[in-house]
Amino acid sequence: MRANGPEYPPEGTIVTDARGVVTGRVVRVFGPVARPYLSVRPRRPPTPAEGVALLDATLRRE
């Protein structure tokens, strides 16, 4: 996942999908300061279909 700009949720922030379902937690922020990447640990292992749906998905912080 990549932040939209220089402001990003801190590590430990819970993230949700577009429906408001908790998807996981931010575990690491890395990369360029202007637009860093976020590593999100899923709440549980996703099924193959859920994993495909998460690719390029927009996640929201809770």
N, C-alpha and C positions, 0 to 999 in steps of 0.2 A: 504494500500500500504506500502511496506517496502523499505527503501533505500538499495542500493547495497553495501554500505560501510559507513565509517564515514563521508564522504562528502555528503551533501544532499541539496536540494533547500530550501531556507528560506521560512518562512511563508509569504503568499501573492503572491508567484510565480504562474503564470498561467501554467497549464499543458495541453498537447495535447495527443491525441491517436496516433497510428502508422501512420494514414493517414494525420496527421497534423491538425485535427479538434480540436478546443479548447474544452476540457472536463470539466475543472473546475479550482479551485484555492486551493493551499495548505493553510489550516487554522490552523493546529496544527502539531507540531513535538514532539513526545514523545517516551519513551522506552529506551532501552540500547543505550549508546553513540556509541558503535562500529557499530551498524546497526539499527538506529531508524525507527520507524513507522511514516508514514505521513498520516494525515487525509486530504482528498480532498473533498471539497464541490462541487458537480456538478453544472454546469451552470444552468441547469434546471432539474426537476425530470425526470429520465430516464424511458423509457417504460420498461415493463418486459423483453423484448428481449435485449434491450440495457444494462439493469442491469446485466443480465446473462453474456453478452459479456465482461463486465468490470471486472468480477471476474478473478483474476490472470492475468489481462492484464498489459502490460508494458505501462506506461505513460511517456511522455517526457516533460521536462520543455521548455517553450517558450523562 
